[in-house]
Amino acid sequence: MKTAALTQEATSIAFAIPDLLLAQSWALFHDLRMVVELDHYGDADQFEEALAFYRPNSRSRRWLIWRNPASVIVQPGIGRSMRFDCLAAALDCLIPCAAGQVTDLCCEPARGCWPD
């Protein structure tokens, strides 16, 4: 008995090797664990490759990052997704937001990093 193959097309593309090295170095510097999830499935999307970042000794994901031909998308564990032109800009905006000015339970993103 044959099983039906998934025919849904991926909504993302893989990261370049230099981007993966950058993400891995960034994660190590910020004491995070990076996992490359291949053929990741979201709510209604299929991702060819997604980068998941976890806190040490935690099973809950802090961020999920994937890219499409036009942008890099960051989905935090809680909150709205954000779009960036490149992975470097996305990573630059993540940790500095945590050190940003807190106003009314919101962190003001650094350098124009606003959610969609």
C-alpha positions in Angstrom: 0.0 0.0 0.0 1.5 3.3 -1.0 1.0 6.5 1.0 0.0 9.7 -0.8 2.9 12.2 -1.2 2.5 15.7 0.0 2.0 18.0 -3.0 1.8 21.3 -1.1 4.4 23.6 -2.3 6.8 25.2 0.2 6.2 28.9 1.0 9.8 29.5 1.9 13.3 29.0 0.6 16.4 27.8 2.3 19.0 30.1 3.8 22.4 30.6 2.2 25.4 29.0 4.1 26.8 32.4 5.2 23.4 33.2 6.7 23.3 29.9 8.6 26.8 30.6 10.0 25.8 34.1 11.0 22.6 32.8 12.8 24.6 30.0 14.5 27.3 32.5 15.8 24.6 35.0 16.9 22.8 32.2 18.8 25.9 31.1 20.6 26.8 34.7 21.5 23.3 35.3 23.0 23.3 31.9 24.8 20.5 30.4 22.6 20.2 27.1 20.9 19.5 27.2 17.2 17.8 24.3 15.4 17.4 24.1 11.6 14.0 22.6 11.0 13.7 21.1 7.6 10.3 20.6 5.9 8.6 22.4 8.8 4.9 22.7 8.8 3.0 25.7 10.2 -0.7 26.4 10.4 -1.3 26.3 6.7 2.2 26.7 5.3 5.1 24.4 4.6 8.6 25.7 5.1 11.5 24.3 3.2 13.8 25.4 6.0 13.1 27.4 9.2 15.5 28.4 12.0 14.2 27.9 15.5 15.8 29.6 18.5 15.4 28.2 22.0 16.5 29.4 25.5 18.9 27.1 27.2 17.2 24.1 28.8 13.8 25.1 27.4 11.4 23.4 25.0 9.5 26.5 24.2 10.6 28.3 21.0 11.6 31.9 21.4 11.7 32.7 17.6 11.1 30.9 14.4 12.7 32.5 11.3 12.2 31.6 7.7 12.6 33.4 4.4 10.8 33.8 1.1 12.2 35.3 -2.1 11.3 38.8 -0.9 12.0 38.9 2.8 13.0 37.3 6.1 10.1 36.6 8.5 10.5 36.4 12.3 7.7 34.8 14.3 8.2 35.2 18.0 6.9 32.6 20.5 4.2 35.1 21.4 3.3 38.1 19.2 3.0 39.1 15.6 5.5 38.3 12.9 7.9 40.8 11.6 9.5 41.2 8.1 13.0 42.2 7.3 15.1 42.7 4.2 17.8 40.3 5.3 18.7 37.9 8.2 21.3 40.3 9.6 18.7 43.0 10.0 16.3 40.5 11.7 18.9 39.3 14.1 20.1 42.8 14.9 16.5 43.7 15.9 15.8 40.8 18.2 18.0 41.0 21.3 18.2 44.8 21.3 14.4 44.9 21.6 14.7 43.1 25.0 17.0 45.9 26.2 14.9 48.6 24.8 12.7 51.1 26.7 9.7 49.3 28.2 6.5 51.3 28.0 3.1 49.9 29.0 4.2 46.3 28.8 5.6 46.8 25.3 9.2 46.9 24.2 9.9 49.6 21.7 11.8 48.0 18.8 15.2 49.4 17.9 15.9 51.0 14.6 12.5 50.8 13.0 11.9 47.0 13.6 8.1 47.0 13.6 5.7 44.0 13.3 3.7 43.5 10.1 
